[in-house]
Amino acid sequence: MRFLKIATGFAVAAATLCGQAQAQTYPARDITFVVAFAAGGVADTVARFVAQGVSAKLGRNVIVDNRGGAGGNIAAAAVARSAPDGYTILVTTTALAINETLTPNKGFAAADLKSIAIVASSPECLATGEGTAANNLAEFLKSVQGKSINFGTAGVGSGSHIAAEYFLKVHAKVNAVHVPFKGGAPAMNAVMGNQIELLATTLGGGPAGQIAGGKLKGLGVASAKRVAAVPNVPTFAEAGYPFEASSWVGIFAPSATPPQITNMLNAAIDEVMKDPALQQKLTSIGFDPMSGSQSQAEDMFKAEVTKWGTMVKALDITIN
């Protein structure tokens, strides 16, 4: 037994020394950002902004590798199982927090990943067609009381699906039926074509542009304050419903990655996110740029796992 304890102690010490040596020479080669969703989406767009900045800060190429599928779980599982050396990094969204409860048999746990930074967020939004009589969320909800309505999203289990169904059923007490589409564009087209009454979507990207251009009528944003990209769209709280939910983009590493490495990456990312030009780009398309320490990112992620888990459990939804 004594020999086993000594051997184990040597193994732990060796692993610690190895991690310290890696941190001292990091980065010694190219870094790969494994993006959990397809090219052109929210996570990919933000990842490429950040990758370019981090590459300049650390003097190494940052390669973007899109590995979409299974609601972000394919990429997350791959990074969770990768070497904890700072060279394989996950870029994902709120899906990582949601899936901890939604998909319990995904092959990894949130604890297998360490938050490096949460870099941008965009509130969930409810929108309708431009011809709808209601001009805001309060008017719309009043008009559909006692009726059954359809709301569309980009898919089952997305943040927009969970947040909207929870809000409509638990807070607004509306009989709402979810209609999932194969992507955000088909869902937007359906509401603009009056095939469904309501669109639930993350504001950032395309929806913000369609609302600003008058093609969609924004009813409300689930944020603490109005969003600069669509300043005429009121918050849910202004309609009498203090409900907040946002989709964010976060950057993660395997949980055993040495803190010297994750802190170095966090510092580089933090500098990138404070760049005024990048902040303007993100703000203009409905995102809120974010910065902060690695520990702050970790605290936020843990809180998000709990928050979304509460909504998923209330709706009694599971995907296996």
Secondary structure as UniProt FT lines:
FT   HELIX           2..25
FT   STRAND          31..35
FT   TURN            39..40
FT   HELIX           42..58
FT   STRAND          62..66
FT   HELIX           70..72
FT   HELIX           73..80
FT   STRAND          88..93
FT   HELIX           95..102
FT   TURN            104..105
FT   HELIX           110..112
FT   STRAND          113..129
FT   TURN            130..131
FT   HELIX           137..144
FT   TURN            145..146
FT   STRAND          148..153
FT   TURN            156..157
FT   HELIX           159..166
FT   HELIX           167..171
FT   STRAND          175..180
FT   HELIX           184..192
FT   TURN            193..194
FT   STRAND          198..202
FT   TURN            204..205
FT   HELIX           206..212
FT   TURN            213..214
FT   STRAND          216..221
FT   TURN            228..229
FT   TURN            231..232
FT   HELIX           237..239
FT   STRAND          246..254
FT   TURN            255..256
FT   HELIX           259..273
FT   HELIX           276..284
FT   TURN            285..286
FT   STRAND          288..289
FT   HELIX           294..315
//
